[in-house]
Amino acid sequence: MSARWLGRGISWVFLIALLAGNLMIGARLYSKEASAEDRESAYDHMTLFTTAIEQIRRNYVDEEKTEYKDLIYGALRGMLQSLDSHSAFLDPDMFNDMKEDTSGHFGGLGIVISMRNNILTIVAPMEDTPGSRAGLLSGDHIVEIDGDSTEGLTLQEAVRKLRGPPDTEVTIKILRPKTSEFEEHTIVREIIAVESVKDAKMLEDGIGYVRITQFTSTTGEDLRRELERLREKNMEALVLDLRTNPGGLLNAAIEVAQKFVRRGDLIVYTKGRDGRRGQRYTARERNPYLDLPMVVLINEGSASASEIVAGALQDHRRAILVGEKTFGKGSVQSVLPLDDGSALRLTTAQYYTPSERVIDDRGIEPDIVVSITPEEWRKLLVKRSRPENAEIDLDDDLDLEDVVDVQLERAVDVLKGIMIFEANNGRPTREGRIAGRFF
C-alpha cells in the first residue's frame, strides 16, 4: 500500500476513532438523564458500525470500492432513505445541484418528481416545458431513464440523471397507472424558466379566472397585479386554477392565501417530533379580497404549496374546491449542511391545515368531485398551449375540436349560483340553493 493510501486510511481511522470518542463523551453527559440501557445503546451500535466497516475493508472483493469515504457515504444514503421517501443524504455534488435549483433556471425536462411508495413518480409537469409537451402527466411512474431501471434509485440520483445541458436528449419510460400502459419518450432538455401567474382573464358574467403554475418569489405580487386588473373589468367572482401546480415556496403560498382570508386567520402550521407544535403562519394582508366568491380548481398534480392554499381556503369557507383529490405532499424538509460540503435532507415536520388536517400522503379532497381522464387532460393541455406556442408538435390523431374543460365549466356554474343567491339578498333560488350551502 502506498504512503498516500496509508495516509488516507490513517486519517479515516482517526476520524472514526474521534467520532466514537465524541459519542462516548456525549453518552457520559447524557447519563444524568438517561437509563443505563439507553447510555450503552449509542456506544454499542457505533462499535457495531465501525466493526462492519473494517470487515468490509478487509474482505470485500473489490478493494477500490472500500475507501472509508465511499463506505460512509453509502451508509448515510441507506440510513436516510430508510426513514422516508423525502429524506436523503446529499453528497457535495448533489448539494450543489440542489442549491442551483433555487436560481429558477436550470436545464431539464420541466417535471417535478417525488417518491411515492418507493416509486419514482411525476408530481406534475410544468407548463410549456419539454415534459408537458411530451404528454407526461401527474401520477406517471418513471420506470427507466436512458434504458436503466429506476428501481432502487434515490430521488436525488434520479434528478441528476434527468438534468443535463440544454439541447441534450434523455429517454424515459413511464407507466401510467390509470391506464396500465407503458410509454417511452425521448425528450430534449431545455432551460426551464416558467411564468408563475398566467391566463388572467374575464370568463363571463363578471367571473374572473387566474391560473398559478407554481409558487415562486414573485407569485404574490404577480397575482395582486392581475387581480387589480380584473377588478377594473368589474370582476365579481374568481376561479383560481391550481391544477397541475406542483408547489414551490412556502412564503409564496402564504402570500396567495392571505389575499382571500381575514387578517390574523391561520393559514397553515407545522408539527414536529412528538407532535410538538412548530411554526404558525397567519394572514397579514391589510386589504384582502373578502367579497369575492371563489372556486379553486385542483387535481392530482396540485401539491405542496398548492395544497396549503387550497386547504386554508376550504377550512375558512372562503372557496369551494372543484376537481380531484390533490397529490398529498405536506412534509417539511430541513437541509442540514455537513463539514465536508455534503448535507442531510431531513423530514423535520408536517404541514397541517387550520382545521388540523394532515396533508402528507392524504391530500386535500374537493368539495365537488369532477373527474377528467388522462387523455382528456392531455388534450386540454395541448389545446390550452396551442395559441401560445406555434411550434408545439400536435399529434395528427389528436381531435381537439370537441375538447371541453368540464372542471372549469362546473366552477363557473357554481359561481353563477352563488352570485344569483347574493343578488336575491340571500333568498336562495334553485341555483343558489345548491351553491350557497358551501359558504
N, C-alpha and C positions, 0 to 999 in steps of 0.2 A: 504494500500500500504506500503511495507517495506521501511526501510530507504534507502536501496540500490537502489530500483527502483525510490524512490523520488529524490535521489541524481542525478540519470541519467536524470530524467525529468527536474530538475532544470538546469543541465548542458546544455541540448539541448535548453531549453528556452533561457538561457543566450546566447548561440551561435547564435540562430536565431535573438535575440534582437541586438546582436553585429553586425551581418551581416546587419540587417536593418539600424542600426546606421551608419555603413560604407557607405551604399548606400546613406543615406541622406547627409553625408558629401561630398561624391563624386558628388551628384546632385548639391550641393551648388557651388563646384569648377567648375563644368561644366556650371554653369548658365551664365558665361560671354560669352559663345559662342552659347548656345542653346536657343531656344524659350521657353516661359513659358510652353507651351503644352508639349514639349519634357522633360522638367525638372520634370514635375509631373508624367510622364509615368512610369518611373522605380519605383518610390516610391509606386504609386497606385497598380502596378501589384505585387510588393513584398508583399504589405499588403494583396492582394487577395490570394497570395500563402500561407502566414502564417495562414490566416484565414481558408483556406481549410484544412491545416494540422491539425489545432486544432479541426475542425468539425469532421474530420476522427477519431482523437484520442478519442473524446468524444462519438461518436455514432456508430462506426463500430462494427459489431457483434463479431468479433474475436480479443480480446484485444491483444493477443500475436503477431499479425501482425502489430501493430500500434506503435511500437517503432520509435522514431524520425529518427534513422539511416536507418531503413528499408524504411520508407516513403520517405525520401530524396533521398536515392539510387534509389528507384523505379521511382521517379520523374525525376532524372537525366537520367536514362535509356530511358524513354519515350521521354525526351527532345532531346537527341542526336539522337535517332532512327528516330525522325520526320524530321530531317534535310536532311539526305540522307542515302543510304544503307551502306556506308563505315564509317560514323561517329558512335561512340559508347562510352558509359560510361563503364570503366573497374574498377570493384571493386578490392581490393588488390590481391585476388587470381587470377583473370583474368589478371591483370597487370603482376604478376609474371610469369604466363603461357606464356604471350607474350614475355617477356624478355628471357625465356628459348628457344623460337623459334630460336633466333639468334645464339644459340650454334651449330646448324647444325645437332644435333642428338636428336630425340625425338621418343616416342612410339606412333604410329598411323597407318593410312592406306596408307599414301603417296599420298593424294589427296589435291589439292589446291581448296578451295571453296570461293564463294563470294555470295553476294545478288544481284540478277537481278530482277527488278520489284517486290521486296519484296519476291522473291522465292529463297530458298537455292539452289545454282547452282554450279556444278562442273566446275571449270575453266579448269583444266587438271589434269589427274593422272600422278604422277611422274613415270618415267620409272623403271621397275623391282622392284616394290613395291606391297604390297598386293592389293591396289586399281587397279593398271594396270592389274595384273594377274587375278583379278576377272572380268575383262571386262568392268569396268566403263569407260565412255567416256566423253569428253568435251561437255558441254551443258546439261548433265543429271541433272534432278531436284531431289533432295533428299526430299522425302515427309514424310518419317518416319525414326526414329532412335530408335532401340530396341522397336518397337511397338508403340512409341509415335509420334504423328504428329509434324512436324516441323513448322506448321503454327504459326506465332507469335513469333517464336524463333529468338533471335538475332544471329548475326554471331558468336560472342564470345561464346554464350551459346552452339551453335552447335559444335564449335571447342572442347569445354570441353567434350561434350558427345562423340565425335568421338575419342578423345585422350584417352590413358589409358596405363597401363603397358603392356610390350611385352608379347606375348603368351596368351592374353585375347581376347575374341570374342566380336564383335559388329555386329548387324544385321541392315542393312539399306534397305529401299525400295526406288527405283528410278523410275521416269517417264522419258522415253526417248522421247523428243518432236518430233524428226524426224520420229519416228515410232508409236507414241502414245501408246506405250506398257509399262506396269509396270514390273519391275523385283525386286526380293528380293535376297539379298546376305548376307550371314554370313561370315565375314572376320576376320581373326586372325591378331591382331596388331603386328607390328614389330618395331624395332629401325630403323628409317629412316635416311639413310646417302647415298645420291645419287651422283654419279660421274657426274661432270658438262659437260666435253667435252669428247665425245665418237665417236667411229667408224671412226676415221680419216683414210682415205684410198684413193687410186687411183681407179677411176672407169674405164675410157677408154679414149684413145686419148688425154692424158695429162690433163684430168679433175679430180680434187681432190674433196673430199667430207668430210665435218666435220659436226657433229651434236652437238648442245648445248642443254642440257636437262633442265638447269636452270642457273641463273646468281648468282654466289657465289663469295667470296673474291678471289678465285684462278682462276676464269674463264679466265681473260685476259692473265695471264701468261701461263696457260694450252693451250690456243688457239695459242699463239705465238709459243710455242714449237712444236705443231703439224703442224702448217703452215710451219715452217722451215724444219721439217722432210719431208713434202710433196714436198717442193721446191727441196730438194735433189733428189727426184724421178721425177724431171722435170715437176712439176705441172705448167700448163699454164692457167688454169681457175679453178673456185671454185664454188661448190654448198654448201651453208651454210644452214643447216636444222634447222629451229626454230619451227617446228611443235610440238604442244602439249608441248611447253615450257611456263610455267605459269609466268615466270619473275624472280624476285629476286632483287638483289642490283642495285641501280641506277648507282653507280660508276663502276660496272662490265659492265653494258650496254654501258657506255661511253668508257671504255677501249676497248670493242669489236668494236664499230662503228668507233672509231678513227683509227683503223688499216687499214681502207679502204677509208678514205677521206683525203683531203689535210689538212695540219696543219693550224689551225685557222678557219676551217669551223665550222659553228654552227651545233650542233648535236640535241639539244633539249633545250627548255626554258619553264619557268613556268609563268603563270599569276595568280595573287591572286585576292583579293577582289576589286571590281570596275574595273576589267580589268587591274590592275596595273601590270607592268612587274616585274617579280621576278628574279630568277636565270637564267643565260645563261651558257650553257655548251658547250665549243668549243673543237675541236680536238687539242691535244698536242703531238701526236705521231711524232717522228722525222723521221722515215723511214717507212711510210705506204705502203701497197701493192697496189699502184695505177695502176699497169699494169695488174692486174688480172681481166678479165671479170668475172662477178659474177651473180649467181641466188640465191635468198633467198626463201626457201620454208616456207610457212605459212599456218595456218589453224585456226579453231575456238578456238583451245586451245593455240594459241600464244597470250600472254597477257603481259601487263605492260612493263617490260624491253625489252621483245621481240619486242613489237610494237614500242618502241623508236628506236631500232636498225633498224628495217625494214623501218620505216618512214623516218629516216635520210638517209639511203642508197638510198631509192626511190627518195627522194627530190633532192639529189645531183646527181641523174642519174648514180649512181655507181653500181646499181644492178637492175635486173628485178625480180619482185616478182611473184612467181608462186604458185597457190593453191587456198585457200578460205579466205574470209574476217576474220580478227582476232577478238578477244573477245571484245575489247573495254574497257580496264581498264587503264585509263590515268589520275587519280586524285592523288593529293599529300595529304597524311595524316600525320599530326603532332601529336605526343603524348605529352600531357601536364600533368606532374605529379601533384598531389594534396597532401596536407599535411598529410592526413591520410593513405597514401600508395595506394590510388586509382589514376585513371588518366582519362583524356579525350582524346579520339582518334578522332581528328577533321580534316575534309577536309579543307585545307587552300589554295589550288591552283590546277590548272590543267596543264597537260603537253601539249605542242604544238610542232609539227614538225617544221623544219626550214622554211617551206613554210606557216606556221601559220595554219596548220590543227589541229583541235581538235581530240584527240584520245578517250577521255572518252565517252562511250556509242555509239561511231560511228565506232571505229575500223579502221584498215588500209585495203584498197581494193587492191587485187593483180592486177598486170598488165595483167596477163594471168590467167583466171579462169579455174581451173581443179578440179572437184569435186570428192570426194570419199564417198561412202555410209558408214554409221556406221558399218555395217557388214564387208565391205571390209577393213576398217581401223582396226577393231579388228583383223582380220586375219593377216594383215600386222604386227601389234604389236606382235602377237604370233609368227609369222614366224621369225621376227627380233630377238626376245629374245630366240628362241629355242636353238641355239648352245651355248649360253652363260649361260643357266641355265637349266640343265638336269632335275631338279625336278619340272619344270612347269607342271601343270596338264592340258593337252590338251584335249579338247572335242573330243570324238570319231567321232562325225559327222562333225567336222571342216575340210573341204577339203582345204589343204594348197598348193596343187601341182601346181595350176594354178594362185596363187596369184601374181599380178603384181602391182608394185608401179607406177601408171600412172603419178603421180605428179613428181616423180624423173625422170622418163623417159622423160617427157616433158622438164624438166630443162636441161637434158643432150642434148636434141635436140637443144634447144635454144643456148646453149653454143657452140655446134658444128657449128651452123650457124654463130655465131659471129667470131669464130676462122677462118672459111673459108673466111669470109668477110675481116678480117685483113690480112690473108695470101695473098690475092689478092691486097694488097696495097690500100685497101679502095674501090676497084671496086666491087660493090655488085654482088654476084652470086644470083641464085634463093633462096638458103637457107639463105644467108647472108642478102638479102633484107628484109626478114621477121624479123630476129633477130636484125639487126643493127639499125632499126628505134627507138629502145628504148634508144639508147645511144646518 
